[in-house]
Amino acid sequence: MVRVGIIGMGIRGRLYGRAIMQNPKAELAGFADVNPKTLKEAEEFFNVKGTTDYRELLEKDLNAVIIATPDFAHTEPAIEAIKRGYHIMVEKPLAMSVEEAERVIEEAEKRDIKAQVAFENRWNSPFIMVKSSIDSGEFGDIYGMRITLNDSIYVPTRMISWAARSSPAWFLMSHCVDMSLWLTRKRVKSVDARGIKNLLKKQGIDTYDIIDASLRFEDGALVHIFSSWILPESIPYVAQFKFETYGEKGYSNIDFTNSVITNASDRYYFAGLPTLWADIHNRLTGAPIWMLDSFIDSIEEDKPVIATLEDGLETTRIVSGIQRSVEEEKEIKIR
Ligand SMILES: NC(=O)c1ccc[n+]([C@@H]2O[C@H](COP(=O)([O-])OP(=O)(O)OC[C@H]3O[C@@H](n4cnc5c(N)ncnc54)[C@H](O)[C@@H]3O)[C@@H](O)[C@H]2O)c1
């Protein structure tokens, strides 16, 4: 039985809590959240005692720790958990600087632990299918990708309270960058990106509204990523994800907007994306659940994790480059 503690009981932490409760090989041993209201709600929901201080949680008898704090707050809890010898799963992005990601890796290398980054699209069925087509050679060499991942303005204004300390690059593009690396198995040479800061800044949230990035790979392949998180709330999606792959012999198009459930009643709204995850008769299924299960299996069966800290570092390296390119208005060499 893997005794798991969770740091950060917001949207993701609660989802993992439910995933642990239904995994017969895992037990929810405790959790921490700095926000007393969030903590109390989680305590009532899970009937498990929590703490506002994650260090107190780490003193418990645990085997593994999930870090589901905001983007800017992954590094210290991850390092503290590793120092105590616990296996870790860290939310994406692994860290918001290369230096921080390297510190996590340095600490992990000293110990025999499993460490996974929560790049959940590696468990998302449409991407699994495209990967199998790419790996079989169906599309030939991959020359390019065109990726759009948008959120409605609900996300930076009402869903998360810390958008000013993140950006469309950190919050959204980290998924796209990881997918482009995982699917192509190629390395990025340079990035060139642009951004606009206006609407959110006027609302007191000092971050970019839109970022538009071009990645050039070592072999010349091109990946274009566009992310906006200011789509009006009238749009019937929380997230809008379109992912095109262009190869020498073929083309693939994933469009998640085709699988979104939209309801029209007193309003027209997003009612779920069941290909990503769903609650089926009180049992959760889908990418985040299979990702958690896979992390537990890697511990129980001593198997490699699917998304490593090195994968997390590489994405952090590229997203840092995108942020720098936006701020300095120039192309940034990655290697
Ligand atoms: N893998 C994915 O597909 C995916 C999807 C959404 C979000 N995320 C990532 O998951 C992370 C969490 O996102 P969320 O949507 O759950 O955010 P959230 O704001 O709902 O939850 C974060 C929680 O962490 C708590 N917290 C902050 N600092 C803490 C600390 N030092 N110790 C303990 N608790 C602390 C906050 O009080 C909050 O309850 C982010 O990094 C986000 O980018 C990943």
The ligand as an SDF file (V2000), in Angstrom:
LIG
                    3D

 44 48  0  0  0  0  0  0  0  0999 V2000
   -1.7410   18.5160  -15.3360 N   0  0  0  0  0  0  0  0  0  0  0  0
   -2.7700   19.2830  -15.7250 C   0  0  0  0  0  0  0  0  0  0  0  0
   -3.4000   19.0050  -16.7260 O   0  0  0  0  0  0  0  0  0  0  0  0
   -3.1380   20.4940  -14.9270 C   0  0  0  0  0  0  0  0  0  0  0  0
   -4.4130   21.0870  -15.0530 C   0  0  0  0  0  0  0  0  0  0  0  0
   -4.7020   22.1920  -14.2540 C   0  0  0  0  0  0  0  0  0  0  0  0
   -3.7410   22.6870  -13.3870 C   0  0  0  0  0  0  0  0  0  0  0  0
   -2.5060   22.1090  -13.3160 N   0  0  0  0  0  0  0  0  0  0  0  0
   -1.4530   22.6040  -12.4300 C   0  0  0  0  0  0  0  0  0  0  0  0
   -1.7220   22.1460  -11.0990 O   0  0  0  0  0  0  0  0  0  0  0  0
   -1.2570   23.0980  -10.1450 C   0  0  0  0  0  0  0  0  0  0  0  0
   -2.4010   23.4480   -9.2130 C   0  0  0  0  0  0  0  0  0  0  0  0
   -3.4640   24.0210   -9.9710 O   0  0  0  0  0  0  0  0  0  0  0  0
   -4.9610   24.1450   -9.3970 P   0  0  0  0  0  0  0  0  0  0  0  0
   -5.8160   24.4500  -10.5720 O   0  0  0  0  0  0  0  0  0  0  0  0
   -5.2870   22.9750   -8.5300 O   0  0  0  0  0  0  0  0  0  0  0  0
   -4.7900   25.4590   -8.5060 O   0  0  0  0  0  0  0  0  0  0  0  0
   -5.6270   25.8660   -7.2010 P   0  0  0  0  0  0  0  0  0  0  0  0
   -5.3700   27.3120   -6.9750 O   0  0  0  0  0  0  0  0  0  0  0  0
   -7.0360   25.3870   -7.3320 O   0  0  0  0  0  0  0  0  0  0  0  0
   -4.9380   25.0080   -6.0470 O   0  0  0  0  0  0  0  0  0  0  0  0
   -3.6770   25.2740   -5.5160 C   0  0  0  0  0  0  0  0  0  0  0  0
   -3.7600   25.0920   -4.0010 C   0  0  0  0  0  0  0  0  0  0  0  0
   -2.4520   25.1430   -3.4290 O   0  0  0  0  0  0  0  0  0  0  0  0
   -2.5460   25.8010   -2.1780 C   0  0  0  0  0  0  0  0  0  0  0  0
   -1.1900   26.2300   -1.7910 N   0  0  0  0  0  0  0  0  0  0  0  0
   -0.4620   27.2760   -2.2550 C   0  0  0  0  0  0  0  0  0  0  0  0
    0.7530   27.2930   -1.6870 N   0  0  0  0  0  0  0  0  0  0  0  0
    0.8020   26.2410   -0.8420 C   0  0  0  0  0  0  0  0  0  0  0  0
    1.7880   25.7300    0.0350 C   0  0  0  0  0  0  0  0  0  0  0  0
    3.0050   26.2870    0.1530 N   0  0  0  0  0  0  0  0  0  0  0  0
    1.4930   24.6260    0.7800 N   0  0  0  0  0  0  0  0  0  0  0  0
    0.2780   24.0370    0.6750 C   0  0  0  0  0  0  0  0  0  0  0  0
   -0.7010   24.4890   -0.1410 N   0  0  0  0  0  0  0  0  0  0  0  0
   -0.4350   25.5680   -0.9010 C   0  0  0  0  0  0  0  0  0  0  0  0
   -3.5630   26.9130   -2.4170 C   0  0  0  0  0  0  0  0  0  0  0  0
   -4.1300   27.3810   -1.2020 O   0  0  0  0  0  0  0  0  0  0  0  0
   -4.5770   26.2010   -3.3100 C   0  0  0  0  0  0  0  0  0  0  0  0
   -5.6350   25.6160   -2.5740 O   0  0  0  0  0  0  0  0  0  0  0  0
   -0.7160   24.2750  -10.9660 C   0  0  0  0  0  0  0  0  0  0  0  0
    0.6760   24.1730  -11.0960 O   0  0  0  0  0  0  0  0  0  0  0  0
   -1.3920   24.1200  -12.3300 C   0  0  0  0  0  0  0  0  0  0  0  0
   -0.6710   24.6510  -13.4230 O   0  0  0  0  0  0  0  0  0  0  0  0
   -2.2250   21.0200  -14.0550 C   0  0  0  0  0  0  0  0  0  0  0  0
  1  2  1  0
  2  3  2  0
  2  4  1  0
  4  5  1  0
  4 44  2  0
  5  6  2  0
  6  7  1  0
  7  8  2  0
  8  9  1  0
  8 44  1  0
  9 10  1  0
  9 42  1  0
 10 11  1  0
 11 12  1  0
 11 40  1  0
 12 13  1  0
 13 14  1  0
 14 15  2  0
 14 16  1  0
 14 17  1  0
 17 18  1  0
 18 19  2  0
 18 20  1  0
 18 21  1  0
 21 22  1  0
 22 23  1  0
 23 24  1  0
 23 38  1  0
 24 25  1  0
 25 26  1  0
 25 36  1  0
 26 27  1  0
 26 35  1  0
 27 28  2  0
 28 29  1  0
 29 30  1  0
 29 35  2  0
 30 31  1  0
 30 32  2  0
 32 33  1  0
 33 34  2  0
 34 35  1  0
 36 37  1  0
 36 38  1  0
 38 39  1  0
 40 41  1  0
 40 42  1  0
 42 43  1  0
M  CHG  2   8   1  16  -1
M  END
$$$$
